[in-house]
Amino acid sequence: MTRAGIRGRPGRVPSEARVRRSVVGALAKIKTPESFAVLKPVAEQGDASYYVEASALSGLGSIAANFTASSNDRPETETLLQLYRSVLTERAGWNETVRSGAIAGLSQLKTSEAALDLVLQYTRVGTPQALRLAAIRALGAISTGQTNINLERILNRLEELSRESFFLTQVATVSALGQMETVKAMGLLSALIEQTPDGRVRRMAEEAIQRVSKAIGPDKAVKKLQEELEQLKKDNQELRSRLETLEAKAKQEVG
């Protein structure tokens, strides 16, 4: 029987698969060279269960991120990236479970520009919906270790995505922004609150602002709010000036 043939029906994971998934999840939390070595073959060779396979792929990234750059046991990032590239190219499947696991693993390689490039690639229009949403959410996780230049790339992409009207895209964008640690994410969330007609998205965005505010600390959050208030005052002054000009012109025309 082929590997695809023994996976079982979507949504009905056999009990032994649930056990394997629990073991994989536990190994990912241990974060040692030994646990990495155990999970690597599962990620490379696959599993009868999509979920076990995805958990192994996600776990590898989580473990690799835990090693310091000077560690002799640190897994080679490029080797791991090659694995993720291969999975993303070759393992499309039911509801994109496996490839989403690869994206989750990539999101843990927070200092890798190559990992970010891959994640950004799968946020494009035309990517299968489940995979695209996973990639959008991953932008938040990977943002916290990137350079300022790459952080701007992430923010610019999320700003573009926030303009899309599809509910799930907006939810994924809010999720990503809510994981970030920059006041600029709060600005994008505020803008999304203003533009979306969906009350659910507005509530999620408001909660995300609170998470970002907590992550960056009260001082920066207060400064951001002060800047936004000053901008609002400036905008109001400009509108008042325009209104006065229009009123004066109207009086002249009537006279």
N, C-alpha and C positions, 0 to 999 in steps of 0.2 A: 504493500500500500504506500502511496506517495505521502510525503510530508504534509502536503496540503490536505490530503484525505483523512489524516488522523487528528486534525485539529478539533473536530467536533463542531457542533452548531454554534453560531454566534449567540452569546448571551447564556450558554449552558456549559460552563466550565466544569469538567469532571472533578470529583472531590480530590483526586490525587494531584490534579493541576493546581487546585487551591493550596494544597500543602506545599507544592514546589514554589508557588508564588510567594507564600509566607516566608519560606526559607530564603528565597532571593531577596526579599525585602529586608529580612533580618541581616543578611550578609552586607547589604548596601549600607546599613547603619553602623556596622563595625568599623569600616573604613581603614582596613589594613592591606598590605601587599598580598597577604594570603587570601583575603576575601575577594580582592580584585582578580587574583589568579583563578579562583573558583568560578566567578561570574563570566569571565572573558570567553571561555568556550561556549557557554550558553548563548551569549550574545552573538558570537561568530557563527555558530552552527544552527542556531534557532531552537525552537521547542514546539512540541505538539500544540501548545496553547499560545495564542497571540499575546495574552496578558503576561505570561511568564517571560516570554521573549522581550516584551516591551519593558518590563520591570528590570531585567538584566541590563538592557541598553541604558536605561535611565540611571541605574545604580552605578554603572561604570563611571559615568561622568561625575556623579556625586562623590565617589571614592577618590577619583583622580584629583578632584578639586581640593581634597583635604591634605594632599601632600605638599610640602614646601618645595620651592625650586631647587634647594640644595640637597634634598633627600636622594640618597643613592637608589632607593626603591621606587622613586617617582616614575609612574608610567610615562612613556613617550607620548606627548600630546599629538604629534603628527600621526603616530600609529593609530591612536584613538580616532582622530579626525578621518583617517582613511576608512576605518570601519564604519563610521557614521555616514560618510559619503556613499559607501557601497550599499548600506541599508536603505538610504533615501532614494537611491537610483533603482534598486532591484527588488525591494520588498513591499511594494504596494499590496494592500490586502484589506480585509473586512474593516470598514470604518476607520482605516488608517491607524489602527492601534499600534502596530509595530513601528511605523515611521514616526508617529507621535512620541513614542518612547525614545527614539533617537534624538528628536528635537529636544526633549526634556533633558537628555544627557548633555547635549551641546550647551544648553542654557546654564549648565553648572560650570562650564569652562569660561569663567567670567572675565579672565584677562586675555583671552584669545581673540584676536581680530578675525582670524580665519573661521572660528566658530560662529562669530557674529555674522560674517558674510553669508554663511550657509543658512542661518536662521532667517536673515533678511530675504534671501532668495525665495524662501517658501512662504513669504507673506504676500507675494504677488498675486494679482488677479489671474485666474486660470488654474491655480493650485487647487486640488480637491479640498472641499470645504473643511472637513475635519482636520486635515493636516495644516491648512492655512490658519485656522483658529488657534491651533496648538502653537504655531510659529509666532503668531501675534502675541499670545500670552507670554511666550518665552522671552520676548524682547525686554520685559520687565525684569525678569530674573537675571539675565545676562548683563544688564545695564550697570549693575552695581560695582563691577570691577573694570569697566572699560575706560579708555582715555577720554578726555574732554571732547576731542574731535569725534570719536565714535559715539559718545553720548549724544552729541548734536545730531548725528546720523539717525540714531534711534528716535529721538524726539521729533525730528522732521518726518520720519516715516509714520510715527504714531499720529502726528497732526494730520497727515494725509488720510490715514485710516479713519480718524475721528469724523471726517466729513462724509463717509459712506453711510447710507441710510439703513442698511440691513441690520436688524436688531442684534444678531449674534456677533457681527463684526464690532458693533459698538460695545457690547459687553466684554469681548476679548480685549479691546483697546483700553477700556476702563480697568480691567484686571491688570494689564501690563503697566499702565501708568501708576496704579496703586501700589506696585511693588518697587517703584523707583525712589531714589533718595536725592531728589533735586526739586527746588522750588518751581522750576519750569514745568514739571509734571502737574503741579497744582494749577498753574495757569491754563494748561490744556484741558484739564478736567473742568475748570470753571467755564471755559469756552464751550465745552461739550454740553454742560448743564444748560447753558443759554440757548444752544441751537437745537437740541433734540426735543422732539415732541413727546417722547416716551417717558412716562413718569418712572418706570422701573429703572431705566438707564440713569435718570437724574438722581434717584435715591442711591444707586450703586456708586455713582460718581461722587456724591457728597460723602459717602462712607470712605471712599478711596482717598479723598482729600484729607480726611482725618488720619488715615494710616500714613500718608506721606508726611504730614505735619509732625506726627509722632516720631517718624523715622529720622527726620532732619533736625529735630529739636525746635523748641519754642522760639528761640532768637531769630533764626532764619525765617521761620513761618510768620512771625510778627512783621519782620522787615518786608516780606513779600506782600502781606496784606496792606502795609502802609504804602508801598509802591503802587499797588492796584488802586488804593483810595485816592492817591494823588493823581493818577491817570484819569480816574473817574471824574475828579474835580476839574481837571483840565478839559476833558471832553465836554462836561456840562457848560463850562465857560465858553467854549467854542460854539456849542449849540445855541447858547443864549445870545452870543454875539451875532450869529447868523439870523436868529429870529428877530432881533432888533433891527438888523439891516433890511430884512424882508418887510417888516412892519413900516419902517420909514419909507421904503420904496412904494409900498401900497398907498400910504397917505399922500405921497407926491402924485401918484397916478390919479387918485380920487380928486385931489385938489386941482 
